[in-house]
Amino acid sequence: MSYIILSGLLLLVLVVVVIGTFLPRIRTETKQCILNAHVNVVFAIVTNNQEWHYRNSLDDLEIIRTQGDIEEWEETANGITIRFKTLEKRPHSFYSFEMDSKMFTGKWQATFEPMEGGGGKTLFTATEKIEYKNLFYRLVGYAFMDLNKFMTTYQEELTVRIELEKAEQ
């Protein structure tokens, strides 16, 4: 009986490993939304890590180092900390940073485009690309990390922040 149980567990582990090897090591997700603010306002909010408290999905954000436009910071959410570093900042049009955690490395980038005839609206497009560090993290990541949900949550928080700023003016 114990031989059957042990064989079953071994087969299950083998199946999980085989499935994991076929999952892509790199995941990419792109989300777009139209924000009701000028590109300069949206860009200023997105790139200002000192004013992060509108992001309810974060427990903490600590700026580690700032040197010119390059900033390094750590974000903590649900007990998981991810380290970030600015890669490029082109005022009012492009922003990118790299990410590093125990599970993955990656890059996030966003473009900010004024909407023609949009009355001061911005087309915000963000792309997140992550690469899992090993097979185990890849399996966990695909099972429990919903990149689409994370990006949707961020864009919802950004929308609320913009609307709050407009209401205060």
Helices and strands as residue ranges (DSSP letters): H 2-22, E 26-35, H 39-47, E 60-67, E 70-77, E 80-90, E 94-100, E 104-114, E 122-132, H 135-144, H 147-168
